[in-house]
Amino acid sequence: MNSYRPAPAAGASLPRRRSLLLGMVSGALLLTGCAAPDSLAAQARAGDNKNYIAGDGSVSEYAPNDRSAPVEMEGRLYDGTIVNSSAWRGSVTVLNAWYAACAPCRTEASTLETLYQENKSDGVLFYGINLRDTAATAAAFERTFGTTYPSFNGADGAILLALSDYVPPRAVPTTLVLDKEGRVAARVLGIAEKSTLKALISSVLKES
């Protein structure tokens, strides 16, 4: 899948290009709301056509033959641990993009924690991706809402940049369910309803 990005000015160095692109991502994070249809959503419509609405966000599920390449990203958790997506191969993984001031993120926090507790014995991994908060703010959110799965510090925009084919910058929260090959099997734009996300996780777990 291809995402349109304006080209940097002629003669710009690689560090300068990266700085420009990260600046664009950071600027986009200042806005929240529903994102316009993107290439991943278009792929789903052309594939198995399993698209439906849950709560205030669109939900898409992708048949195995219609999934794109495995997600490739690396980031630092708030406890300092460096995690690479290659470590998730063989496990179903749930990624949730959030930040503390996001009202829908607060609404869905208990749902994500409940599903984490219900599925961790089956080897399902959960990671938050915090898009703007300091470690102290993120920790306060986790204490308040009781979330115990780890979160990446994604305030510099690098993780969002790596996931730009899957996570529209203005669509927060966004939740991805990755299959055991690390490919996006399902995506929720907006609040993740418990019954819907539970069904998506269960469906991927049952795949051989």
DRENGU-649170 format. One line per 10 residues: number of its first residue (from 1); their letters; for each residue x, y, z of N, C-alpha, C. Coordinates in steps of 0.1 Angstrom, whole numbers, plus 2048, in hexadecimal, padded with zeros to 3 digits. Layout:
BEGIN
NUM> A> X:Y:Z:X:Y:Z:X:Y:Z ~ ...
end
This chain:
BEGIN
1> MNSYRPAPAA> 808:7F4:800:800:800:800:809:80C:800 ~ 804:817:7F9:80C:823:7F8:805:82E:7FF ~ 80C:836:806:806:842:80C:80D:84E:806 ~ 805:858:802:80A:864:7FC:811:86D:806 ~ 81D:870:803:825:87A:80C:82C:884:803 ~ 82A:891:805:830:89B:7FD:83F:899:7FD ~ 846:89B:7F2:855:899:7F1:85B:8A5:7F8 ~ 867:8A3:7FF:86E:8AE:805:874:8B6:7FA ~ 878:8C2:7FE:87F:8CB:7F5:88B:8C5:7EF ~ 88E:8C9:7E2:89A:8C3:7DB:8A6:8C6:7E3
11> GASLPRRRSL> 8AF:8BC:7E4:8BC:8BE:7EB:8BB:8BC:7FA ~ 8AF:8B9:7FF:8AE:8B7:80E:8B6:8AA:812 ~ 8BD:8AB:81D:8C4:89F:822:8BA:895:827 ~ 8BF:888:829:8B7:87E:82F:8B2:882:83D ~ 8BB:887:846:8B6:88C:853:8AB:897:852 ~ 8AD:8A0:848:8A4:8AB:846:896:8A5:841 ~ 897:89B:838:88A:895:833:883:88F:83F ~ 88A:887:847:883:881:852:87D:88B:85C ~ 885:896:85E:880:8A0:867:873:8A6:861 ~ 873:8A9:854:867:8AE:84E:85B:8A5:84F
21> LLGMVSGALL> 85D:898:84D:852:88F:84D:84D:88D:85B ~ 856:88C:865:851:88B:873:84A:897:877 ~ 84E:8A3:872:847:8AF:876:839:8AF:870 ~ 838:8AA:864:82A:8A9:85E:821:8A0:867 ~ 827:894:86B:81F:88B:873:81B:891:880 ~ 825:898:887:822:89E:894:818:8A9:892 ~ 818:8B0:887:80E:8BB:885:800:8B5:883 ~ 7FF:8A9:87D:7F2:8A3:87A:7ED:89E:887 ~ 7F5:89B:891:7F0:896:89E:7E9:8A0:8A6 ~ 7EA:8AD:8A2:7E3:8B8:8A9:7D4:8B7:8A6
31> LTGCAAPDSL> 7D0:8B0:89C:7C2:8AF:899:7BE:8A1:89C ~ 7B1:8A0:8A1:7AB:893:8A3:79E:892:89C ~ 799:885:89A:78D:883:893:78D:878:88A ~ 783:876:881:783:86B:878:78B:86E:86C ~ 793:864:868:79B:866:85C:794:862:84F ~ 798:868:844:792:865:837:796:857:833 ~ 78E:850:82A:791:843:826:79F:842:820 ~ 7A7:838:823:7B4:836:81E:7B6:829:817 ~ 7C2:826:813:7C5:81B:80A:7C1:80D:811 ~ 7C3:80D:81E:7C0:800:825:7B1:7FD:825
41> AAQARAGDNK> 7AA:808:827:79B:806:827:797:803:819 ~ 79D:809:80F:799:805:801:79D:7F7:7FE ~ 7A8:7F2:803:7AC:7E4:801:7A1:7DB:807 ~ 79C:7DE:813:792:7D6:819:785:7D5:811 ~ 781:7E1:80B:775:7E1:803:777:7D9:7F7 ~ 783:7D8:7F1:785:7D0:7E5:788:7C2:7E8 ~ 78A:7BE:7F5:78D:7B1:7F9:781:7A9:7FE ~ 781:7A5:80B:776:79D:810:76A:7A5:814 ~ 76A:7B2:813:75F:7BB:815:759:7BA:823 ~ 761:7B6:82D:75D:7B6:83B:75F:7C3:841
51> NYIAGDGSVS> 756:7CC:83F:757:7DA:845:74A:7DD:84C ~ 74B:7E2:858:73F:7E6:85F:742:7F0:869 ~ 738:7F6:86F:73A:802:878:738:7FD:886 ~ 741:801:88F:740:7FE:89D:742:80B:8A5 ~ 738:80F:8AD:739:81B:8B5:73B:827:8AC ~ 745:82F:8AF:747:83B:8A6:753:839:89D ~ 757:82D:89B:763:82A:892:760:81F:888 ~ 767:820:87D:765:816:873:76E:80A:876 ~ 76A:7FE:873:771:7F1:876:773:7EA:869 ~ 77F:7E6:867:782:7DE:85A:789:7D1:85E
61> EYAPNDRSAP> 786:7C6:858:78C:7BA:859:791:7B5:84C ~ 79D:7AF:84B:7A4:7AC:83F:7A6:79D:83E ~ 7A2:797:834:7A4:788:832:7B3:786:830 ~ 7B8:77A:834:7C6:777:834:7CD:77A:826 ~ 7C6:777:81B:7CC:779:80E:7CC:787:80A ~ 7C5:790:811:7C4:79E:80E:7CD:7A7:817 ~ 7D4:7A1:820:7DC:7A9:829:7EA:7AD:823 ~ 7EE:7B8:827:7FB:7BE:822:807:7B8:82A ~ 812:7BE:827:81F:7B9:82D:81E:7BB:83C ~ 826:7B3:843:827:7B4:852:82B:7C3:856
71> VEMEGRLYDG> 825:7C7:861:829:7D4:867:837:7D3:86B ~ 83F:7DE:868:84D:7DF:86C:84E:7EC:874 ~ 851:7EB:881:853:7F6:889:85C:7F2:895 ~ 862:7FD:89B:86A:7FB:8A7:868:807:8B0 ~ 867:805:8BD:865:810:8C6:869:80D:8D4 ~ 869:817:8DC:86D:816:8EA:860:817:8F3 ~ 85F:80D:8FC:854:80E:905:857:818:910 ~ 84E:81C:918:850:826:922:85A:821:92D ~ 85B:813:92E:864:80E:938:873:80D:932 ~ 874:812:926:882:812:920:884:806:917
81> TIVNSSAWRG> 87C:7FC:917:87E:7F0:90E:87C:7F4:900 ~ 886:7EF:8F7:884:7F1:8E9:87E:7E4:8E3 ~ 873:7E6:8DC:86B:7DB:8D6:86B:7DD:8C7 ~ 86E:7D2:8C0:86D:7D1:8B1:861:7C8:8AE ~ 85A:7CC:8A3:84E:7C4:89F:851:7B6:89B ~ 85E:7B3:897:862:7A6:894:860:79C:89F ~ 860:7A1:8AC:85E:799:8B7:850:794:8B9 ~ 847:79A:8B1:838:796:8B3:835:78A:8A9 ~ 83E:786:8A1:83A:77B:897:836:76F:89F ~ 82B:769:89B:826:75D:8A3:81C:760:8AD
91> SVTVLNAWYA> 81A:76D:8AF:810:771:8B9:806:77B:8B2 ~ 7F9:77A:8B7:7EF:784:8B3:7F2:791:8BC ~ 7F3:79C:8B5:7F7:7A9:8BC:7ED:7B4:8BA ~ 7E9:7BB:8C5:7E0:7C6:8C4:7E8:7D3:8C7 ~ 7E7:7DC:8BE:7ED:7E9:8C0:7E2:7F4:8C1 ~ 7E4:7FD:8CB:7DA:807:8CD:7E1:815:8CE ~ 7DE:81E:8C4:7E3:82B:8C4:7DA:834:8CD ~ 7E1:83B:8D7:7D9:843:8E0:7E1:84F:8E6 ~ 7DB:858:8ED:7E2:862:8F5:7D8:866:900 ~ 7DD:86B:90B:7D5:86D:917:7C9:876:916
101> ACAPCRTEAS> 7CB:881:90E:7C0:88B:90D:7B5:887:903 ~ 7B7:87B:8FD:7AD:876:8F3:7A1:870:8FA ~ 795:876:8F9:78A:871:901:786:863:8FD ~ 785:860:8F0:782:852:8EC:78D:848:8F1 ~ 799:84C:8F3:7A3:843:8F8:7A0:840:907 ~ 79B:84A:90E:798:847:91C:78C:83E:91D ~ 782:840:913:776:837:913:779:829:911 ~ 783:826:908:786:818:904:790:811:90D ~ 797:819:916:7A2:813:91D:79E:806:925 ~ 793:806:92C:78F:7FB:933:78C:7EF:92A
111> TLETLYQENK> 787:7F1:91E:784:7E6:915:791:7E0:911 ~ 79B:7E8:90D:7A8:7E3:909:7AF:7DB:914 ~ 7AE:7E0:920:7B4:7D9:92B:7AD:7CB:92E ~ 7A0:7CB:92D:798:7BF:92F:79C:7B5:925 ~ 79C:7B9:918:7A0:7AF:90D:7AE:7AB:90E ~ 7B7:7B3:913:7C5:7AF:916:7C5:7A4:920 ~ 7BE:7A6:92B:7BE:79B:936:7B7:78F:931 ~ 7AD:790:928:7A6:784:924:7AE:77C:919 ~ 7B7:783:912:7BE:77C:907:7CD:779:909 ~ 7D3:77F:914:7E1:77D:915:7E5:76E:917
121> SDGVLFYGIN> 7DC:766:91D:7DF:758:91F:7E0:751:911 ~ 7DA:756:907:7DB:751:8FA:7E7:756:8F2 ~ 7EF:75E:8F8:7FB:764:8F2:7F9:771:8EA ~ 7ED:777:8EC:7EA:783:8E5:7F2:78F:8EC ~ 7F9:796:8E4:801:7A2:8E9:7F9:7AF:8E7 ~ 7FA:7B7:8F1:7F3:7C5:8F0:7FE:7CF:8F2 ~ 7FE:7D9:8E9:807:7E5:8EB:7FF:7F2:8E8 ~ 801:7FC:8F1:7FC:809:8EE:807:810:8E6 ~ 803:81A:8DE:80C:823:8D7:808:831:8DB ~ 80F:837:8E5:80B:845:8E9:811:84F:8DF
131> LRDTAATAAA> 809:858:8DA:80D:860:8CF:812:86E:8D3 ~ 810:872:8E0:814:87F:8E3:819:882:8F2 ~ 816:879:8FB:818:87C:909:826:879:90F ~ 829:880:91A:835:87D:921:833:870:929 ~ 83E:86B:92E:83D:85E:936:834:860:942 ~ 835:86C:948:82D:86E:954:81E:86F:951 ~ 81B:875:946:80C:876:942:807:869:93E ~ 80F:861:937:80A:854:933:809:84B:93F ~ 812:84C:949:811:843:955:805:847:95D ~ 801:854:95E:7F5:858:965:7E9:853:95E
141> FERTFGTTYP> 7E8:853:951:7DD:84D:94A:7DC:83E:94D ~ 7E7:837:94D:7E7:829:950:7E2:825:95E ~ 7E6:82E:967:7E2:82C:975:7D3:82E:977 ~ 7CE:839:970:7C0:83D:971:7B7:833:96B ~ 7BB:82D:960:7B2:824:959:7B6:816:95A ~ 7C0:813:961:7C4:805:964:7C9:7FD:959 ~ 7CF:803:94F:7D5:7FC:944:7E3:7F6:948 ~ 7E5:7EA:946:7F2:7E3:94A:7FA:7DF:93F ~ 7F5:7DE:932:7FE:7DB:927:807:7E6:924 ~ 813:7E4:91E:81D:7EE:91C:819:7F8:910
151> SFNGADGAIL> 81E:804:910:81C:80D:906:82A:813:901 ~ 82A:815:8F3:836:81B:8ED:835:82A:8EF ~ 840:831:8F1:841:83F:8F1:842:843:8E2 ~ 837:847:8DC:838:84B:8CE:836:85A:8CB ~ 83A:862:8D5:838:870:8D4:840:877:8C9 ~ 84B:870:8C5:854:876:8BB:84F:874:8AD ~ 844:86C:8AB:83E:86A:89E:844:85E:896 ~ 84F:858:89B:855:84E:893:84D:842:891 ~ 846:83D:89C:83E:831:89B:832:834:892 ~ 82B:83F:893:820:843:88B:824:843:87C
161> LALSDYVPPR> 830:848:87A:836:849:86C:837:83B:867 ~ 83C:831:86F:83E:823:86B:830:81D:868 ~ 826:821:86F:818:81C:86D:80F:824:865 ~ 815:82D:85D:80D:837:856:804:831:84B ~ 807:824:847:7FE:81E:83D:7F2:818:844 ~ 7F2:817:852:7E7:811:859:7E0:81A:863 ~ 7E7:824:868:7E1:82D:872:7E1:83B:86D ~ 7D5:840:869:7D4:84E:865:7D7:857:870 ~ 7E0:862:86E:7E4:86A:879:7D9:870:882 ~ 7CD:873:87B:7C2:87A:883:7B9:870:889
171> AVPTTLVLDK> 7BB:863:887:7B1:859:88C:7B7:853:899 ~ 7B3:85A:8A4:7B8:855:8B1:7AC:854:8BA ~ 7A9:849:8C0:7B1:83D:8C0:7B0:834:8B3 ~ 7BA:82D:8B0:7B9:822:8A6:7BF:816:8AC ~ 7B8:80A:8A9:7BD:7FE:8AE:7BF:7F4:8A2 ~ 7CB:7EE:8A2:7CE:7E4:898:7CF:7D6:89E ~ 7CA:7CC:897:7CC:7BE:89B:7D5:7B8:891 ~ 7E1:7B3:895:7EA:7AD:88C:7EA:79E:88D ~ 7EB:797:881:7EB:788:882:7F8:783:886 ~ 7FA:776:886:807:770:88B:812:773:882
181> EGRVAARVLG> 810:778:876:81A:77C:86D:81E:78A:86E ~ 817:791:877:819:7A0:879:812:7A8:86F ~ 808:7A3:867:800:7AB:85E:7F4:7B0:864 ~ 7EF:7BC:85F:7E2:7C1:864:7D7:7B9:860 ~ 7D0:7B3:86A:7C4:7AA:867:7B7:7B2:869 ~ 7B8:7BC:871:7AC:7C4:874:7B0:7D2:87A ~ 7A7:7DB:878:7AA:7E9:87C:79D:7EF:881 ~ 79E:7F6:88C:793:7FE:892:797:80D:892 ~ 78F:815:88B:792:824:88C:788:82A:895 ~ 78C:82F:8A1:783:834:8AB:783:82A:8B6
191> IAEKSTLKAL> 778:82C:8BF:777:823:8CB:776:815:8C7 ~ 77D:80C:8CE:77C:7FE:8CC:772:7F8:8D5 ~ 766:7F4:8CF:75C:7EE:8D7:760:7E0:8DB ~ 75D:7DC:8E8:763:7D0:8ED:75F:7C3:8E5 ~ 752:7C2:8E2:74D:7B6:8DA:754:7B5:8CD ~ 755:7C1:8C6:75B:7C1:8B9:76A:7BD:8B9 ~ 772:7C4:8C2:780:7C1:8C3:782:7B3:8C8 ~ 77A:7AE:8D1:77B:7A0:8D5:779:796:8CA ~ 76F:799:8C1:76D:790:8B6:778:791:8AC ~ 77E:79C:8AA:789:79E:8A0:795:796:8A5
201> ISSVLKES> 798:797:8B2:7A4:790:8B8:7A1:781:8B7 ~ 795:77C:8BB:792:76E:8BA:793:768:8AC ~ 78F:770:8A2:78F:76C:894:79E:769:890 ~ 7A7:773:894:7B5:771:890:7BB:766:897 ~ 7B8:764:8A4:7BD:759:8AC:7BA:74B:8A6 ~ 7AE:74A:8A0:7AA:73D:89A:7B1:73A:88D ~ 7B8:744:887:7BE:741:87A:7CA:737:87D ~ 7CC:72F:873:7D7:725:874:7E4:72C:871
end
